[in-house]
Amino acid sequence: MEIQSFFALVVPFMVLFYLAVLLFIRAPRNVVFASLLGGVIMGLLNLLADLAAYYAHWWHYNLSGLILHLPLPFYATPVLIYGSLAYLLIWRFWRGRAHWFALLLLIGIPIFGVIRDISGAITGSSYVVLDNTLLAVLMTLVMWVAMFYAGYVVFKRLSSQREEMEVQETEQRQKDAVAQ
């Protein structure tokens, strides 16, 4: 029941929040698609790590309605918020006076994710039950670092290649305009 409630009540709000932030960031379409792909990579790695953790007995979810022992709607958060939205904010603030904010996001999101997951599991305030505490803590750390930065590398490569091509096209148009 918790998963259905999350899907019905929280996921639509996350999608609306994501779309509202897109209106204010005004990122080019290619950057938005690159950030979404980076977020999907992050979500898939999170899903695979949770599945491996279940079968390796590191941690498991204690919810009803799991599919393959996983709360599938919960992965909308790493895809949209911790992934795509974070990558867009890093892209937006990377150049300029707020560069420190982009660095804070780049370093702080994995740290926040690790601390939130571990403290929630240890205090019993999350749906995760740790089976092997030491390995679960270590794997949570590895999971967050790997999934966040793997998504960021995909985002950075796709968005920077497109930006370089656009800069080259703009320079070529300027040269052509001067030559005429």
Secondary structure as GFF3:
##gff-version 3
##sequence-region A 1 180
A	DSSP	alpha_helix	2	5	.	.	.	ID=ss1
A	DSSP	pi_helix	6	10	.	.	.	ID=ss2
A	DSSP	alpha_helix	11	25	.	.	.	ID=ss3
A	DSSP	alpha_helix	29	56	.	.	.	ID=ss4
A	DSSP	beta_strand	59	61	.	.	.	ID=ss5
A	DSSP	three_ten_helix	72	75	.	.	.	ID=ss6
A	DSSP	alpha_helix	76	76	.	.	.	ID=ss7
A	DSSP	pi_helix	77	85	.	.	.	ID=ss8
A	DSSP	alpha_helix	86	93	.	.	.	ID=ss9
A	DSSP	alpha_helix	99	123	.	.	.	ID=ss10
A	DSSP	beta_strand	128	130	.	.	.	ID=ss11
A	DSSP	alpha_helix	133	179	.	.	.	ID=ss12
###
